[in-house]
Amino acid sequence: MWTAWFRGLEISASGLTAERLRMDVIANNIANANTTRTADGPGPYRRRVVVLAAREPQPDFGTWLARFLGETGAGPWGPQPAAIGDGVRVVRVATDPSPTRRKYDPAHPDAGPDGYVELPNVDPITEMVDLIGATRAYEANVTALNATKAMMVRALEIGR
C-alpha cells in the first residue's frame, strides 16, 4: 500500500521537475525573441524545446524475481497487472530546426549586405500558449501530489 503512494509521489515529482524545466526554457525563448546575435556564434537565437519521454516502469521485487527465475508471473496472487508508467523524464533540450525570420532593416547593426536582419525563430504567441500549457500541467502535478499526501495522512490517522 505504501509503495503505491510513494510511487504516486515520485510520478508527480517527475512531472513537476519536467514542467519546471519547460517553463524555464519557454521563458528563455521569450526573453531572446529579438536576439539577433548570440555568444554561440553568428546568427540569431534559435528556439529551444524540451523533449520528454515516459520513464520505464520499474517492476517490484516479486515481479523481478519471477522474471529472473523464468516463471510466468502467475503465482498465488494471480497474474501481474500490466505495467504502468513511472512518470516522465527529460530526454534533452533540443534546438528547433525551423527557419529563422528575415526583416528588412538596413539600419540595424546586424543587417546583412542586402539590408535584411535574420531574426530568431521564436513566436511569442506560441511560446505564451506553451507556457500556459506547462503551467497547467505543473498545477495538475501539484494537485496530484497534494491528494496523495492527504491520503497518506488519513491512512496514518486510521492507525491511531
NUPATI-223783 format. One record per residue: y, z, x of N, C-alpha, C in turn; residue number from 1; residue in three letters; chain. Coordinates in Angstrom, 2 decimals, m for minus. Atoms other than C-alpha are relative to their C-alpha. Layout:
N
SEZA      n.yy      n.zz      n.xx     ca.yy     ca.zz     ca.xx      c.yy      c.zz      c.xx     i    aa   ch
SEZA         Y         Z         X         Y         Z         X         Y         Z         X   NUM   ALA    A
...
END
This chain:
160
SEZA      n.yy      n.zz      n.xx     ca.yy     ca.zz     ca.xx      c.yy      c.zz      c.xx     i    aa   ch
SEZA     m1.18      0.00      0.82      0.00      0.00      0.00      1.25      0.00      0.87     1   MET    A
SEZA     m1.19     m0.09     m0.83      2.49      0.97      2.70      0.20     m1.25      0.83     2   TRP    A
SEZA     m0.16      1.21     m0.81      1.74     m2.09      4.80      0.64     m1.12     m0.81     3   THR    A
SEZA     m0.64      1.03      0.83      2.72     m4.33      1.88      1.49      0.24     m0.10     4   ALA    A
SEZA     m1.44     m0.29      0.08      6.04     m2.54      1.58      0.69     m0.26      1.32     5   TRP    A
SEZA     m0.61      0.28     m1.30      6.70     m2.70      5.30      0.07     m1.51      0.24     6   PHE    A
SEZA     m0.02      1.45     m0.11      5.79     m6.37      5.16      1.18     m0.57     m0.79     7   ARG    A
SEZA     m1.16      0.42      0.78      8.39     m6.81      2.41      1.30      0.24      0.74     8   GLY    A
SEZA     m1.19     m0.28     m0.80     10.97     m5.15      4.64      0.15     m1.00      1.14     9   LEU    A
SEZA     m0.04      0.96     m1.11     10.05     m7.43      7.55      0.41     m1.39     m0.47    10   GLU    A
SEZA     m0.35      1.31      0.54     10.30    m10.55      5.38      1.49     m0.06     m0.31    11   ILE    A
SEZA     m1.43     m0.04      0.32     13.73     m9.53      4.11      0.84      0.04      1.28    12   SER    A
SEZA     m0.74     m0.09     m1.26     14.87     m8.63      7.63      0.05     m1.35      0.71    13   ALA    A
SEZA     m0.01      1.31     m0.65     13.83    m12.04      8.96      0.96     m0.94     m0.72    14   SER    A
SEZA     m0.95      0.81      0.77     15.79    m13.70      6.15      1.43      0.38      0.30    15   GLY    A
SEZA     m1.35     m0.45     m0.33     18.84    m11.57      6.90      0.44     m0.52      1.36    16   LEU    A
SEZA     m0.32      0.48     m1.34     18.72    m12.49     10.58      0.28     m1.49      0.00    17   THR    A
SEZA     m0.17      1.45      0.05     18.32    m16.20      9.85      1.29     m0.39     m0.70    18   ALA    A
SEZA     m1.20      0.36      0.75     21.11    m16.32      7.27      1.27      0.44      0.72    19   GLU    A
SEZA     m1.16     m0.41     m0.80     23.48    m14.36      9.52      0.29     m1.03      1.07    20   ARG    A
SEZA     m0.19      1.04     m1.01     22.91    m16.93     12.25      0.57     m1.26     m0.64    21   LEU    A
SEZA     m0.54      1.16      0.71     23.50    m19.74      9.73      1.49      0.17     m0.28    22   ARG    A
SEZA     m1.41     m0.25      0.28     26.80    m18.13      8.71      0.84     m0.09      1.27    23   MET    A
SEZA     m0.72      0.08     m1.27     27.84    m17.78     12.36      0.18     m1.44      0.45    24   ASP    A
SEZA     m0.07      1.40     m0.42     27.04    m21.42     13.12      0.96     m0.78     m0.90    25   VAL    A
SEZA     m0.90      0.67      0.94     28.85    m22.62      9.98      1.45      0.38      0.30    26   ILE    A
SEZA     m1.35     m0.44     m0.34     31.91    m20.52     10.89      0.49     m0.69      1.26    27   ALA    A
SEZA     m0.35      0.71     m1.24     31.87    m22.08     14.36      0.31     m1.47     m0.29    28   ASN    A
SEZA     m0.27      1.39      0.37     31.68    m25.56     12.81      1.38     m0.13     m0.65    29   ASN    A
SEZA     m1.30      0.05      0.67     34.68    m24.83     10.57      1.13      0.22      1.01    30   ILE    A
SEZA     m1.03     m0.29     m1.00     36.66    m23.38     13.50      0.25     m1.19      0.91    31   ALA    A
SEZA     m0.14      1.15     m0.89     36.04    m26.56     15.51      0.12     m1.33     m0.73    32   ASN    A
SEZA     m0.07      1.22      0.81     36.61    m29.07     12.70      1.01     m1.02      0.53    33   ALA    A
SEZA     m1.00      0.91     m0.55     39.58    m30.56     14.59     m0.01     m0.04      1.52    34   ASN    A
SEZA      0.09     m0.04     m1.46     38.44    m30.05     18.20     m0.41     m1.37      0.54    35   THR    A
SEZA      0.26      1.36     m0.51     38.69    m33.40     19.97     m0.52      0.00      1.43    36   THR    A
SEZA      0.48     m0.07     m1.39     37.73    m32.19     23.44     m0.66      1.36      0.20    37   ARG    A
SEZA      0.72     m1.26     m0.22     35.15    m29.57     24.44     m0.27      0.20      1.48    38   THR    A
SEZA      0.35     m0.31     m1.39     34.12    m27.86     27.65     m1.34     m0.63      0.39    39   ALA    A
SEZA      1.31      0.60     m0.26     30.69    m29.51     27.30      0.10     m1.40      0.61    40   ASP    A
SEZA     m0.16      1.35     m0.53     32.10    m32.87     28.34      0.93     m0.81     m0.87    41   GLY    A
SEZA     m0.91      0.83      0.78     34.02    m35.80     26.96     m0.48     m0.14     m1.44    42   PRO    A
SEZA      0.33      0.19      1.40     34.14    m36.37     23.25      0.29      1.22     m0.83    43   GLY    A
SEZA     m0.34     m1.09      0.90     34.76    m34.24     20.21     m1.17      0.97     m0.19    44   PRO    A
SEZA      1.01     m0.99      0.38     32.89    m31.19     18.99     m1.01     m0.67     m0.93    45   TYR    A
SEZA      1.06      0.52      0.88     29.56    m32.02     17.34     m0.50      1.13     m0.89    46   ARG    A
SEZA      0.48     m0.98      0.98     28.43    m30.20     14.20     m1.37      0.53      0.42    47   ARG    A
SEZA      1.29     m0.62     m0.31     25.56    m27.77     14.71     m0.63      0.52     m1.29    48   ARG    A
SEZA      0.75     m0.48      1.16     22.86    m26.82     12.20     m1.15      0.88      0.49    49   VAL    A
SEZA      1.12     m0.89     m0.31     20.26    m24.06     12.19     m1.25     m0.56     m0.65    50   VAL    A
SEZA      1.29      0.49      0.49     16.68    m25.27     11.84     m0.92      1.20     m0.18    51   VAL    A
SEZA      0.87     m1.13      0.33     14.44    m22.73     10.10     m1.40     m0.48     m0.34    52   LEU    A
SEZA      1.38      0.29      0.39     10.69    m22.63      9.54     m0.64      1.29     m0.47    53   ALA    A
SEZA      0.73     m1.17      0.47      8.26    m20.30      7.82     m0.75      0.63      1.17    54   ALA    A
SEZA      0.81     m0.70     m1.00      6.73    m17.65     10.04     m1.44     m0.04     m0.44    55   ARG    A
SEZA      1.42      0.04      0.31      2.99    m17.92     10.23     m0.46      1.38     m0.47    56   GLU    A
SEZA      0.49     m1.30      0.47      1.26    m15.20      8.21     m0.95      0.63      1.01    57   PRO    A
SEZA      0.87     m0.74     m0.91     m0.40    m12.55     10.32     m1.06      0.70     m0.84    58   GLN    A
SEZA      1.04     m0.64      0.81     m3.78    m11.52      8.89     m0.11      1.49      0.34    59   PRO    A
SEZA      0.24     m1.40     m0.27     m4.57     m7.85      8.52     m1.26      0.12      0.86    60   ASP    A
SEZA      1.11     m0.18     m0.93     m7.22     m6.36     10.79     m1.33     m0.39     m0.62    61   PHE    A
SEZA      1.27      0.33      0.66    m10.04     m6.73      8.24     m0.23     m1.50     m0.07    62   GLY    A
SEZA      0.11      1.46      0.06     m9.35    m10.43      7.77     m0.25     m0.57      1.38    63   THR    A
SEZA      0.17      0.48     m1.37     m9.04    m10.97     11.51     m1.42      0.27      0.49    64   TRP    A
SEZA      1.34     m0.36     m0.45    m12.31     m9.13     12.18     m1.06     m0.88     m0.66    65   LEU    A
SEZA      0.96      0.86      0.70    m14.16    m11.14      9.52      0.00     m1.40      0.60    66   ALA    A
SEZA     m0.07      1.33     m0.62    m12.92    m14.39     11.06     m0.61      0.02      1.39    67   ARG    A
SEZA      0.51     m0.12     m1.36    m13.76    m13.17     14.56     m1.52      0.07      0.00    68   PHE    A
SEZA      1.45     m0.14      0.08    m17.31    m12.27     13.52     m0.67     m1.19     m0.66    69   LEU    A
SEZA      0.56      1.20      0.59    m17.75    m15.60     11.77     m0.43      0.14     m1.43    70   GLY    A
SEZA      0.38     m0.18      1.40    m18.11    m14.25      8.25      0.91     m0.85     m0.89    71   GLU    A
SEZA     m0.77      0.80      0.95    m16.79    m15.97      5.15      1.26      0.70     m0.47    72   THR    A
SEZA     m1.14     m0.77      0.49    m14.30    m13.22      4.42     m0.32      0.69     m1.30    73   GLY    A
SEZA      0.40     m0.66      1.24    m16.17    m12.20      1.28     m0.80      1.24      0.37    74   ALA    A
SEZA      0.67     m1.24     m0.31    m17.11     m8.58      1.63     m0.07      0.86     m1.24    75   GLY    A
SEZA      0.08     m0.88      1.16    m17.37     m5.55     m0.58      1.26     m0.04     m0.85    76   PRO    A
SEZA     m1.26      0.05      0.75    m13.76     m6.15     m1.65      0.24     m1.36     m0.62    77   TRP    A
SEZA     m0.17      1.33      0.56    m14.27     m9.77     m2.66      0.71     m0.92      0.98    78   GLY    A
SEZA     m0.65      0.96     m0.89    m12.69    m12.88     m1.20      1.44      0.40      0.29    79   PRO    A
SEZA     m1.37     m0.31     m0.40     m9.44    m12.55      0.67      0.98     m0.89     m0.76    80   GLN    A
SEZA     m0.99      0.84      0.67     m6.32    m13.75     m1.16      0.58     m1.01      0.97    81   PRO    A
SEZA     m0.63      1.01     m0.85     m4.53    m16.81      0.11      1.13      0.64      0.79    82   ALA    A
SEZA     m1.05     m0.54     m0.86     m2.21    m16.07      2.99      1.36     m0.46     m0.50    83   ALA    A
SEZA     m1.36      0.36      0.36      1.44    m15.97      2.10      0.87      0.11      1.23    84   ILE    A
SEZA     m0.87      0.01     m1.16      4.35    m16.46      4.44      0.49      1.38      0.40    85   GLY    A
SEZA     m0.53     m1.25     m0.53      5.79    m13.73      6.59      1.48     m0.12      0.31    86   ASP    A
SEZA     m1.43      0.14     m0.23      9.45    m14.69      6.30      0.33     m1.31      0.69    87   GLY    A
SEZA     m0.46      1.22     m0.68     11.39    m17.22      8.31      0.28      0.30      1.46    88   VAL    A
SEZA     m0.37     m0.12     m1.41     12.07    m17.86     11.96      0.96     m1.13      0.33    89   ARG    A
SEZA     m0.93      1.02     m0.45     14.81    m19.78     13.71     m0.73     m0.86      1.03    90   VAL    A
SEZA      0.65      0.92     m0.94     13.33    m22.84     15.40      0.98     m0.34      1.11    91   VAL    A
SEZA     m1.03      0.33     m0.98     16.56    m23.90     17.10      1.33     m0.22     m0.72    92   ARG    A
SEZA     m1.30      0.43      0.50     20.25    m24.60     16.66      0.18     m1.41      0.54    93   VAL    A
SEZA     m0.02      1.41     m0.39     20.43    m28.40     16.69      1.40     m0.58     m0.17    94   ALA    A
SEZA     m1.25      0.75      0.13     23.34    m30.78     17.16     m0.22     m1.12     m1.00    95   THR    A
SEZA      0.08      1.03      1.04     23.95    m33.05     14.18      0.27     m1.37      0.64    96   ASP    A
SEZA     m0.18      1.30     m0.65     23.47    m36.67     15.36      0.87     m0.98     m0.79    97   PRO    A
SEZA     m0.79      0.94      0.80     25.65    m38.19     12.61      1.25     m0.42      0.77    98   SER    A
SEZA     m1.14      0.53     m0.78     28.55    m40.33     13.85      1.27      0.81     m0.22    99   PRO    A
SEZA     m1.29     m0.66      0.09     31.96    m38.90     14.54      0.97     m0.87     m0.80   100   THR    A
SEZA     m1.03      0.74      0.73     35.07    m39.90     12.62      1.04     m0.53      0.98   101   ARG    A
SEZA     m1.08      0.56     m0.83     37.83    m42.08     14.04      1.27     m0.06     m0.83   102   ARG    A
SEZA     m1.30      0.01      0.68     41.50    m41.78     13.18      1.02     m0.66      0.93   103   LYS    A
SEZA     m1.03      0.68     m0.79     44.36    m43.98     14.32      1.18      0.94      0.19   104   TYR    A
SEZA     m1.12     m0.88     m0.34     46.90    m41.76     16.10      0.32     m0.21      1.48   105   ASP    A
SEZA     m0.26      0.32     m1.41     48.24    m43.36     19.31      0.78      1.08      0.74   106   PRO    A
SEZA     m0.77     m1.05     m0.66     50.49    m40.34     19.99     m0.86      1.21      0.39   107   ALA    A
SEZA      0.89     m1.13     m0.29     47.52    m37.95     20.20     m0.39     m0.03      1.48   108   HIS    A
SEZA      0.34      0.00     m1.43     46.77    m36.83     23.79     m1.43     m0.47      0.31   109   PRO    A
SEZA      1.38      0.44     m0.22     43.06    m37.67     23.35     m0.28     m1.38     m0.57   110   ASP    A
SEZA      0.19      1.35      0.55     43.65    m41.13     21.87     m0.49     m0.94      1.09   111   ALA    A
SEZA      0.51      0.99     m0.93     41.77    m43.97     23.48      1.01     m1.13      0.20   112   GLY    A
SEZA     m0.92      1.12     m0.25     43.36    m47.20     24.73      0.31     m0.80     m1.27   113   PRO    A
SEZA     m0.25      0.72      1.25     43.03    m48.66     21.22      0.80      0.83     m1.00   114   ASP    A
SEZA     m0.81     m0.85      0.85     45.02    m45.73     19.74     m0.79      0.88     m0.95   115   GLY    A
SEZA      0.83     m0.80      0.90     42.08    m44.15     17.92     m0.44      1.30      0.67   116   TYR    A
SEZA      0.48     m1.30     m0.46     41.10    m40.50     18.26     m1.36      0.24     m0.63   117   VAL    A
SEZA      1.34     m0.32      0.51     37.47    m39.53     17.94      0.01      1.46     m0.46   118   GLU    A
SEZA     m0.03     m1.34      0.60     37.19    m36.52     15.60     m1.42      0.51     m0.25   119   LEU    A
SEZA      1.34     m0.56      0.23     34.26    m34.14     15.02     m0.65     m0.51     m1.29   120   PRO    A
SEZA      0.76      0.41      1.19     31.53    m34.98     12.51     m0.17      1.18     m0.97   121   ASN    A
SEZA      0.01     m1.18      0.86     32.35    m31.77     10.62      0.80     m0.29     m1.26   122   VAL    A
SEZA     m0.70      0.11      1.28     33.22    m31.98      6.92      0.21      1.42     m0.52   123   ASP    A
SEZA     m0.25     m1.38      0.42     34.93    m28.71      5.93     m0.55      0.33     m1.39   124   PRO    A
SEZA      0.51     m0.26      1.35     33.87    m29.07      2.28     m1.51      0.24      0.04   125   ILE    A
SEZA      1.45     m0.19     m0.16     30.20    m29.48      3.22     m0.29      1.35      0.65   126   THR    A
SEZA      0.20     m1.28     m0.69     30.50    m26.51      5.55      0.24      1.18     m0.95   127   GLU    A
SEZA     m0.27     m1.09      0.95     32.01    m24.34      2.80     m1.14      0.13     m1.02   128   MET    A
SEZA      1.14     m0.04      0.93     29.20    m25.30      0.40     m1.20      0.64      0.69   129   VAL    A
SEZA      1.10     m0.60     m0.75     26.64    m24.45      3.09      0.23      1.50      0.23   130   ASP    A
SEZA     m0.33     m1.41     m0.21     28.45    m21.17      3.76     m0.25      0.82     m1.26   131   LEU    A
SEZA      0.26     m0.69      1.27     28.28    m20.22      0.08     m1.51      0.17     m0.20   132   ILE    A
SEZA      1.46     m0.09      0.12     24.54    m21.00      0.06     m0.59      1.04      0.94   133   GLY    A
SEZA      0.50     m0.98     m0.96     23.94    m18.94      3.21      0.37      1.42     m0.43   134   ALA    A
SEZA     m0.43     m1.31      0.47     25.94    m16.05      1.76     m0.85      0.48     m1.17   135   THR    A
SEZA      0.84     m0.38      1.15     23.96    m16.10     m1.48     m1.42      0.34      0.45   136   ARG    A
SEZA      1.34     m0.30     m0.51     20.67    m16.21      0.44     m0.01      1.35      0.71   137   ALA    A
SEZA     m0.13     m1.30     m0.67     21.86    m13.27      2.55      0.00      1.12     m1.03   138   TYR    A
SEZA     m0.07     m1.01      1.07     22.73    m11.32     m0.60     m1.35      0.19     m0.68   139   GLU    A
SEZA      1.33     m0.10      0.62     19.31    m12.11     m2.10     m0.95      0.80      0.89   140   ALA    A
SEZA      0.84     m0.76     m0.92     17.61    m10.74      1.02      0.39      1.47      0.01   141   ASN    A
SEZA     m0.44     m1.39      0.07     19.74     m7.58      0.86     m0.55      0.65     m1.27   142   VAL    A
SEZA      0.52     m0.53      1.26     18.73     m7.13     m2.79     m1.50      0.28      0.09   143   THR    A
SEZA      1.45     m0.20     m0.16     15.03     m7.57     m1.95     m0.29      1.19      0.91   144   ALA    A
SEZA      0.17     m1.12     m0.92     15.35     m5.13      0.95      0.27      1.33     m0.71   145   LEU    A
SEZA     m0.34     m1.23      0.72     17.04     m2.51     m1.24     m1.03      0.33     m1.08   146   ASN    A
SEZA      1.03     m0.24      1.02     14.44     m2.96     m4.01     m1.26      0.57      0.64   147   ALA    A
SEZA      1.18     m0.50     m0.71     11.62     m2.42     m1.52      0.22      1.44      0.44   148   THR    A
SEZA     m0.30     m1.38     m0.41     13.33      0.68     m0.13     m0.05      0.95     m1.19   149   LYS    A
SEZA      0.01     m0.85      1.19     13.81      2.06     m3.65     m1.42      0.28     m0.47   150   ALA    A
SEZA      1.40     m0.21      0.38     10.11      1.55     m4.44     m0.68      0.99      0.94   151   MET    A
SEZA      0.60     m0.92     m0.96      9.14      3.36     m1.24      0.46      1.43     m0.26   152   MET    A
SEZA     m0.52     m1.34      0.28     11.40      6.30     m2.08     m0.66      0.58     m1.25   153   VAL    A
SEZA      0.64     m0.48      1.24      9.96      6.55     m5.60     m1.47      0.36      0.25   154   ARG    A
SEZA      1.40     m0.31     m0.31      6.41      6.45     m4.22     m0.10      1.32      0.74   155   ALA    A
SEZA      0.00     m1.28     m0.71      7.25      9.32     m1.89      0.29      1.16     m0.94   156   LEU    A
SEZA     m0.31     m1.05      0.96      8.69     11.30     m4.79     m1.19      0.34     m0.89   157   GLU    A
SEZA      1.20     m0.26      0.81      5.42     10.94     m6.73     m0.89      1.02      0.68   158   ILE    A
SEZA      0.86     m0.90     m0.75      3.61     12.81     m3.99      0.50      1.43      0.06   159   GLY    A
SEZA     m0.54     m1.37     m0.09      5.84     15.88     m4.33     m0.59      0.90     m1.01   160   ARG    A
END
